[in-house]
Amino acid sequence: MISGFPTGLGYAITHVTQRFAMSPTIAQPTLTSRQRFQAACRCLPTDRPPVWLMRQAGRALPEYRKLKETYTFVQLVQNPELAVEVTLQPVRRFGFDAAILFSDILVIPEALGQTYHFRETGGVVMDFAVTTAADIARLSVEHVVERLSYVDKALRLLRTELGDRTALIGFSGSPWTLATFMMEGGSVPKYSRALALFREDPKTYYLLAEKLTAAVTAYLQMQADTGVDALQLFDSHGGHLLPTEFQEASGRWMRDIIAAIGHGRVDIGTTPLPHSTLQDQSAGVPSSKSVDHRQVAQSQAVARPAGLETRDTAGLETCATGGGAQVRAQRPAAPPVIAFSLGTHDSWDELIATGANVIGVDWQTSLAEARHAVPAHIGLQGNLSPALISDATPADVARETAAILETMRGRPGHIFNLGHGLTPGAKLENIAALVDTVHTFKS
């Protein structure tokens, strides 16, 4: 919260800016990185777009590679102190506005009982492939949060380390993308089994997607309780689907997760998900329920009295017990959700209907097109090509970064990012050129 304005970040940014604009002798107040990111997630005005990069933590950094000489990837993920160190490395080096937890989307399958490890030659191998209804039945959702307690600890340590200076992002894979890995038993050149199951036996696919939706929802709610500033859903394989398939195979499940995060806790094993598809699955018919994304976005944009930067103390739940209401748990208000679906630029309506506060845009799509297609109350994230960071010069990167910033000028809610993750060959000088260009841009 900006000092002197007790009503929340949205009020503070708007009214402080107006106040200082009236006096040319007084400089406008500077937002912290955390305030800038929080504001952009809610399409509020900022001094410049916040910047962070997908896969900013890890393989591109020499300090990470030094750690990898001693620890495996899985050890770095599962040790909270090591995960914190890897998460903070790019923030220290480049001054990103947000840190994203160093982890992997495959922690969900592992928590369900399908362990994974990385080959020495590259790629992921899982202990077994999910290929039948019996395999789906083997997956246990009940203890997902307990098995991922190391993530909870890492995020709480990070929240303390980052304080009010830098935003913190949690994440998960989408049910569809997780299903593609789980059914292949790891990473493969072509992901075909989940697609075949969805097309040939949708009833069985829905059983898997329902379990994954319950697991991801509980996992993200656990992350929300640690005080993260946003959650990102990675639908990295969304583009494997035809536009006519995207809603039923991927979009609807992301919608259910986002609705659950925004509107109440799901207790795994006892409470059905919002818009539960169980009855529809038994009949083999997809659910037709939907979320009004405009109402969701508007309700989440309301400023809270304590300010967005203190959301870890907001939102008391109560329940009636005996003589009256008692405090049951102290819950943070729902963080905004970023939906990143790679290769799905023909599915704008379905992406909007997920209820996401921000839609990530990949490098194959024009941000000018996205700006036209997506309502102004939904933020946009992206979308420099990752290839530029590994193959181009700093001057090239600065020029293309500036072009994207100009395309989005005047559109609140832009978060600068790549159109996919950093590659192992990313050049440090090119990352620095990108960040410096964003830092010196004036909205």
C-alpha positions as CSV (number, residue, x, y, z in Angstrom):
1,M,0.0,0.0,0.0
2,I,1.2,3.5,-0.8
3,S,1.6,5.4,2.4
4,G,-1.2,7.9,3.1
5,F,-3.8,6.2,1.0
6,P,-5.6,3.5,3.1
7,T,-7.9,2.1,0.5
8,G,-5.8,-0.3,-1.6
9,L,-3.5,-0.3,-4.5
10,G,-6.0,0.5,-7.3
11,Y,-7.1,3.7,-5.4
12,A,-3.5,4.6,-4.6
13,I,-2.2,4.3,-8.1
14,T,-5.1,6.3,-9.6
15,H,-5.4,9.0,-7.0
16,V,-1.8,9.5,-6.2
17,T,-1.0,9.8,-9.9
18,Q,-3.7,12.5,-10.3
19,R,-2.5,14.4,-7.3
20,F,1.1,14.5,-8.3
21,A,0.3,15.3,-11.9
22,M,-1.2,18.6,-10.8
23,S,2.2,19.8,-9.6
24,P,5.1,19.7,-12.0
25,T,7.6,20.3,-9.3
26,I,6.8,17.0,-7.4
27,A,7.9,13.7,-8.9
28,Q,5.4,11.0,-9.2
29,P,5.8,8.2,-6.6
30,T,7.7,5.1,-7.8
31,L,5.9,1.8,-7.6
32,T,7.7,-1.2,-6.1
33,S,8.1,-4.2,-8.4
34,R,5.5,-6.0,-6.5
35,Q,3.0,-3.1,-6.7
36,R,3.7,-2.8,-10.4
37,F,3.0,-6.4,-11.1
38,Q,-0.1,-6.6,-8.9
39,A,-1.5,-3.5,-10.7
40,A,-0.8,-4.9,-14.1
41,C,-2.6,-8.2,-13.3
42,R,-5.7,-6.1,-12.6
43,C,-5.3,-3.8,-15.6
44,L,-4.5,-0.8,-13.5
45,P,-2.2,1.9,-14.8
46,T,1.5,1.5,-14.1
47,D,4.7,3.6,-14.8
48,R,5.9,0.8,-17.1
49,P,5.0,-2.8,-17.7
50,P,6.4,-5.3,-15.2
51,V,8.8,-7.8,-16.6
52,W,9.6,-11.5,-15.8
53,L,10.4,-14.4,-18.0
54,M,9.2,-17.9,-18.2
55,R,12.0,-20.3,-17.2
56,Q,14.0,-17.3,-15.9
57,A,15.2,-19.5,-13.1
58,G,17.5,-22.4,-14.0
59,R,19.4,-23.6,-17.0
60,A,20.4,-20.3,-18.6
61,L,22.3,-19.1,-15.5
62,P,25.9,-20.0,-14.6
63,E,25.1,-20.0,-10.9
64,Y,22.4,-22.5,-11.5
65,R,24.7,-24.8,-13.6
66,K,27.1,-24.6,-10.7
67,L,24.5,-26.0,-8.3
68,K,23.7,-28.7,-10.9
69,E,27.2,-30.0,-10.5
70,T,26.2,-31.1,-7.0
71,Y,22.4,-31.7,-7.1
72,T,20.0,-33.3,-9.5
73,F,17.0,-31.3,-10.9
74,V,14.6,-33.2,-8.7
75,Q,16.7,-32.5,-5.6
76,L,16.7,-28.8,-6.4
77,V,12.9,-28.9,-6.8
78,Q,12.2,-30.9,-3.6
79,N,14.6,-29.2,-1.2
80,P,12.9,-25.9,-0.2
81,E,16.1,-24.0,0.6
82,L,17.7,-25.0,-2.7
83,A,14.5,-24.1,-4.6
84,V,14.5,-20.7,-3.0
85,E,18.1,-20.1,-4.0
86,V,17.5,-21.0,-7.6
87,T,14.3,-18.9,-7.7
88,L,16.1,-15.8,-6.4
89,Q,19.1,-16.1,-8.7
90,P,17.6,-14.4,-11.8
91,V,16.0,-11.7,-9.6
92,R,19.3,-10.8,-8.1
93,R,21.1,-10.8,-11.4
94,F,18.5,-9.0,-13.6
95,G,16.1,-7.2,-11.3
96,F,12.9,-8.8,-12.5
97,D,9.6,-7.5,-11.1
98,A,8.5,-11.0,-10.2
99,A,10.0,-14.3,-9.1
100,I,8.4,-17.5,-10.2
101,L,9.0,-20.6,-8.1
102,F,11.6,-23.0,-9.4
103,S,9.7,-26.2,-9.8
104,D,8.2,-28.4,-12.5
105,I,4.7,-29.1,-13.7
106,L,5.4,-32.8,-13.2
107,V,5.2,-32.5,-9.4
108,I,1.5,-33.1,-9.8
109,P,1.8,-36.5,-11.5
110,E,4.4,-37.5,-8.9
111,A,2.1,-36.5,-6.1
112,L,-0.6,-38.7,-7.7
113,G,1.8,-41.6,-7.7
114,Q,3.6,-41.3,-11.0
115,T,7.2,-40.5,-10.3
116,Y,9.5,-38.8,-12.7
117,H,13.2,-38.3,-13.3
118,F,15.4,-36.7,-16.0
119,R,17.6,-38.7,-18.4
120,E,21.3,-37.8,-18.5
121,T,20.8,-37.2,-22.2
122,G,17.8,-34.9,-21.7
123,G,14.1,-35.4,-21.4
124,V,11.8,-36.8,-18.7
125,V,11.0,-40.4,-17.9
126,M,8.1,-41.4,-15.7
127,D,7.8,-44.7,-13.8
128,F,4.8,-45.9,-15.8
129,A,2.5,-44.5,-18.5
130,V,-1.2,-43.9,-17.9
131,T,-2.8,-45.9,-20.7
132,T,-6.0,-47.4,-19.2
133,A,-8.9,-46.7,-16.9
134,A,-7.2,-49.0,-14.4
135,D,-4.1,-46.7,-14.5
136,I,-6.3,-43.7,-13.9
137,A,-7.9,-45.4,-10.9
138,R,-4.4,-46.0,-9.4
139,L,-3.8,-42.3,-9.2
140,S,-4.4,-41.0,-5.7
141,V,-5.6,-37.4,-5.3
142,E,-6.2,-37.5,-1.6
143,H,-2.7,-36.7,-0.4
144,V,-1.5,-34.3,-3.1
145,V,-1.2,-31.2,-0.9
146,E,0.6,-33.2,1.8
147,R,3.0,-34.7,-0.7
148,L,3.8,-31.3,-2.1
149,S,4.4,-29.7,1.3
150,Y,8.0,-28.9,0.1
151,V,6.4,-26.4,-2.3
152,D,4.4,-24.8,0.5
153,K,7.6,-24.3,2.5
154,A,9.6,-22.9,-0.4
155,L,6.9,-20.4,-1.2
156,R,6.6,-19.2,2.4
157,L,10.4,-18.8,2.6
158,L,10.3,-16.9,-0.7
159,R,7.5,-14.6,0.5
160,T,9.7,-13.7,3.5
161,E,12.8,-13.2,1.3
162,L,11.0,-11.0,-1.3
163,G,8.9,-9.0,1.1
164,D,7.0,-6.2,-0.4
165,R,9.7,-5.5,-3.0
166,T,9.2,-8.2,-5.6
167,A,6.1,-10.2,-6.7
168,L,5.9,-14.0,-6.3
169,I,4.3,-16.3,-8.8
170,G,3.2,-19.9,-8.3
171,F,2.1,-22.2,-11.0
172,S,0.9,-25.6,-12.3
173,G,0.5,-27.4,-15.5
174,S,-3.0,-27.5,-17.0
175,P,-4.9,-30.8,-16.8
176,W,-4.6,-31.3,-20.6
177,T,-0.9,-30.7,-20.7
178,L,-0.3,-32.9,-17.7
179,A,-2.3,-35.7,-19.3
180,T,-0.2,-35.6,-22.4
181,F,3.0,-36.2,-20.4
182,M,1.3,-38.8,-18.2
183,M,-0.1,-40.9,-21.0
184,E,3.3,-41.0,-22.9
185,G,5.2,-41.8,-19.7
186,G,7.5,-38.8,-20.1
187,S,8.7,-36.5,-22.9
188,V,8.5,-37.8,-26.4
189,P,8.9,-36.3,-29.9
190,K,5.2,-36.5,-30.6
191,Y,2.4,-36.5,-27.9
192,S,-0.4,-38.6,-29.4
193,R,-1.9,-40.8,-26.7
194,A,-3.9,-38.2,-24.9
195,L,-5.2,-36.9,-28.1
196,A,-6.2,-40.3,-29.3
197,L,-8.0,-41.0,-26.0
198,F,-9.9,-37.8,-26.1
199,R,-11.1,-38.4,-29.6
200,E,-11.8,-42.1,-29.3
201,D,-12.9,-42.6,-25.7
202,P,-13.8,-39.1,-24.2
203,K,-15.5,-40.7,-21.2
204,T,-12.2,-42.2,-20.0
205,Y,-10.3,-39.0,-20.8
206,Y,-12.8,-37.0,-18.7
207,L,-12.1,-39.3,-15.8
208,L,-8.4,-38.4,-16.0
209,A,-9.1,-34.7,-16.5
210,E,-11.4,-34.7,-13.5
211,K,-8.7,-36.1,-11.2
212,L,-6.1,-33.8,-12.6
213,T,-8.5,-30.8,-12.1
214,A,-9.1,-31.7,-8.5
215,A,-5.3,-32.1,-7.9
216,V,-4.3,-28.9,-9.6
217,T,-7.1,-26.9,-7.8
218,A,-6.0,-28.1,-4.4
219,Y,-2.3,-27.5,-5.3
220,L,-2.9,-23.9,-6.5
221,Q,-5.1,-23.2,-3.5
222,M,-2.2,-24.3,-1.3
223,Q,0.0,-21.9,-3.1
224,A,-2.5,-19.1,-2.8
225,D,-2.5,-19.6,1.0
226,T,1.3,-18.8,1.1
227,G,0.7,-15.3,-0.2
228,V,1.7,-15.5,-3.9
229,D,0.8,-12.5,-6.0
230,A,-0.4,-14.6,-9.0
231,L,-0.8,-18.1,-10.2
232,Q,0.0,-19.2,-13.8
233,L,-1.5,-22.2,-15.6
234,F,0.9,-23.6,-18.2
235,D,-1.1,-25.2,-21.0
236,S,2.0,-25.8,-23.1
237,H,0.4,-28.5,-25.3
238,G,-2.9,-26.6,-25.9
239,G,-1.8,-26.2,-29.5
240,H,-1.8,-29.9,-30.1
241,L,-5.6,-29.7,-30.2
242,L,-7.8,-28.5,-33.1
243,P,-9.7,-25.2,-32.3
244,T,-12.9,-27.2,-32.2
245,E,-11.4,-29.6,-29.6
246,F,-9.7,-27.1,-27.3
247,Q,-12.7,-26.2,-25.1
248,E,-13.6,-29.8,-24.1
249,A,-10.1,-31.1,-23.8
250,S,-8.4,-28.2,-22.1
251,G,-10.4,-24.9,-21.8
252,R,-13.2,-26.2,-19.6
253,W,-10.8,-27.7,-17.0
254,M,-8.8,-24.5,-16.7
255,R,-12.1,-22.7,-16.3
256,D,-13.2,-25.0,-13.4
257,I,-9.8,-24.6,-11.7
258,I,-9.9,-20.8,-11.9
259,A,-13.5,-20.6,-10.7
260,A,-12.7,-22.8,-7.7
261,I,-9.6,-20.7,-6.8
262,G,-11.7,-17.5,-7.0
263,H,-14.8,-18.8,-5.3
264,G,-13.9,-21.2,-2.5
265,R,-11.8,-24.0,-1.3
266,V,-12.1,-27.6,-2.6
267,D,-11.6,-30.4,0.0
268,I,-10.3,-33.3,-2.1
269,G,-12.4,-36.4,-1.7
270,T,-15.4,-34.7,0.0
271,T,-16.5,-31.7,-2.1
272,P,-17.2,-31.7,-5.8
273,L,-15.5,-29.1,-8.0
274,P,-17.6,-26.1,-9.1
275,H,-19.4,-27.0,-12.3
276,S,-18.6,-30.6,-11.6
277,T,-18.6,-32.8,-14.7
278,L,-19.1,-36.1,-12.9
279,Q,-22.7,-36.6,-14.0
280,D,-21.9,-35.5,-17.5
281,Q,-19.0,-38.0,-17.6
282,S,-21.2,-40.9,-16.7
283,A,-23.3,-40.1,-19.7
284,G,-20.3,-39.4,-21.9
285,V,-21.6,-35.9,-22.5
286,P,-19.4,-32.8,-21.9
287,S,-20.6,-30.1,-19.5
288,S,-22.0,-26.9,-21.1
289,K,-21.7,-24.8,-18.0
290,S,-19.6,-21.7,-18.3
291,V,-18.2,-18.8,-16.3
292,D,-19.1,-15.1,-17.0
293,H,-15.5,-13.9,-17.4
294,R,-16.5,-10.3,-17.3
295,Q,-18.2,-10.7,-13.9
296,V,-15.2,-12.6,-12.6
297,A,-12.7,-10.0,-13.7
298,Q,-14.8,-7.1,-12.4
299,S,-15.3,-8.7,-9.0
300,Q,-11.5,-9.4,-8.7
301,A,-10.6,-5.9,-9.7
302,V,-12.2,-4.3,-6.6
303,A,-9.6,-2.8,-4.3
304,R,-9.3,-4.2,-0.8
305,P,-9.0,-2.0,2.2
306,A,-5.6,-3.4,3.3
307,G,-4.0,-3.0,-0.2
308,L,-2.9,-5.7,-2.6
309,E,0.6,-5.9,-1.2
310,T,-0.7,-7.3,2.1
311,R,-3.0,-9.9,0.7
312,D,-1.6,-12.6,3.0
313,T,-3.6,-11.1,5.9
314,A,-6.9,-10.7,4.0
315,G,-10.0,-12.8,4.0
316,L,-11.2,-14.6,7.2
317,E,-13.4,-17.6,6.8
318,T,-16.0,-18.3,9.5
319,C,-18.3,-21.2,10.3
320,A,-21.2,-21.6,12.7
321,T,-20.4,-23.8,15.6
322,G,-22.6,-24.0,18.6
323,G,-23.3,-20.6,20.0
324,G,-22.1,-18.5,17.0
325,A,-19.6,-17.9,14.3
326,Q,-16.0,-18.7,15.0
327,V,-12.9,-18.1,13.0
328,R,-12.1,-21.2,11.0
329,A,-9.1,-20.2,9.0
330,Q,-7.3,-17.1,7.8
331,R,-7.3,-17.2,4.0
332,P,-5.8,-14.8,1.6
333,A,-8.1,-13.4,-1.1
334,A,-7.7,-15.2,-4.4
335,P,-4.7,-14.2,-6.4
336,P,-5.1,-13.3,-10.1
337,V,-4.5,-16.2,-12.5
338,I,-2.5,-16.1,-15.7
339,A,-3.5,-18.6,-18.4
340,F,-0.7,-19.4,-20.9
341,S,-1.8,-21.7,-23.7
342,L,0.8,-22.2,-26.4
343,G,-0.4,-22.3,-30.0
344,T,-4.0,-21.6,-29.3
345,H,-4.5,-18.1,-30.9
346,D,-7.6,-19.4,-32.7
347,S,-9.3,-19.9,-29.4
348,W,-9.6,-16.4,-28.0
349,D,-13.2,-16.8,-26.8
350,E,-12.4,-20.1,-25.0
351,L,-9.3,-18.5,-23.3
352,I,-11.4,-15.5,-22.2
353,A,-14.1,-17.8,-20.9
354,T,-11.6,-19.5,-18.5
355,G,-12.0,-16.5,-16.3
356,A,-8.2,-15.8,-16.2
357,N,-7.2,-12.3,-15.2
358,V,-4.3,-12.3,-17.7
359,I,-3.8,-14.3,-20.9
360,G,-0.3,-15.2,-21.9
361,V,0.4,-14.8,-25.6
362,D,3.0,-16.9,-27.4
363,W,5.5,-15.5,-29.9
364,Q,3.6,-16.9,-32.9
365,T,0.8,-14.5,-32.3
366,S,0.7,-10.7,-32.8
367,L,0.1,-8.7,-29.7
368,A,-1.8,-6.2,-31.8
369,E,-4.2,-9.1,-32.7
370,A,-4.5,-10.1,-29.1
371,R,-5.1,-6.5,-28.0
372,H,-8.0,-6.4,-30.4
373,A,-9.4,-9.8,-29.5
374,V,-9.2,-9.7,-25.7
375,P,-11.4,-7.3,-23.6
376,A,-9.5,-4.4,-21.9
377,H,-10.3,-5.7,-18.4
378,I,-8.2,-8.8,-19.1
379,G,-4.4,-8.4,-19.0
380,L,-2.0,-9.6,-21.7
381,Q,1.4,-11.2,-21.1
382,G,4.2,-11.6,-23.6
383,N,5.5,-12.1,-26.2
384,L,9.1,-11.7,-27.4
385,S,10.4,-14.7,-29.3
386,P,12.7,-16.9,-27.1
387,A,14.9,-17.5,-30.2
388,L,16.0,-13.9,-30.1
389,I,17.5,-14.3,-26.7
390,S,19.7,-17.2,-27.8
391,D,20.4,-16.3,-31.4
392,A,20.3,-12.5,-31.8
393,T,22.4,-9.5,-30.6
394,P,21.6,-7.2,-27.6
395,A,20.8,-4.5,-30.1
396,D,18.3,-6.8,-31.9
397,V,16.7,-7.8,-28.6
398,A,16.4,-4.1,-27.5
399,R,14.8,-3.1,-30.8
400,E,12.2,-5.9,-30.8
401,T,11.5,-5.4,-27.1
402,A,10.8,-1.7,-27.8
403,A,8.5,-2.6,-30.7
404,I,6.4,-4.8,-28.5
405,L,6.2,-2.1,-25.8
406,E,5.0,0.4,-28.4
407,T,2.4,-2.0,-29.6
408,M,1.0,-2.2,-26.1
409,R,1.4,1.5,-25.2
410,G,-1.7,2.9,-23.6
411,R,-3.2,-0.6,-22.8
412,P,-3.1,-1.2,-19.0
413,G,-2.5,-4.8,-18.0
414,H,0.5,-5.6,-20.1
415,I,3.1,-7.8,-18.5
416,F,6.3,-8.1,-20.5
417,N,7.5,-11.7,-21.0
418,L,8.7,-14.1,-23.7
419,G,6.3,-16.0,-25.9
420,H,7.6,-19.2,-24.3
421,G,10.4,-20.1,-21.9
422,L,14.1,-19.3,-22.0
423,T,16.1,-21.9,-23.8
424,P,19.4,-23.4,-22.4
425,G,21.3,-21.3,-25.0
426,A,20.0,-18.0,-23.8
427,K,22.6,-15.3,-23.8
428,L,22.9,-13.3,-20.5
429,E,23.7,-10.1,-22.4
430,N,20.5,-10.5,-24.4
431,I,18.4,-11.0,-21.2
432,A,20.0,-7.9,-19.8
433,A,19.2,-5.9,-22.9
434,L,15.5,-7.0,-22.7
435,V,15.2,-6.1,-19.0
436,D,17.0,-2.7,-19.5
437,T,14.7,-1.8,-22.4
438,V,11.6,-2.5,-20.3
439,H,13.0,-0.7,-17.2
440,T,13.6,2.5,-19.2
441,F,10.3,2.5,-21.0
442,K,7.7,5.0,-19.9
443,S,4.1,4.1,-20.3
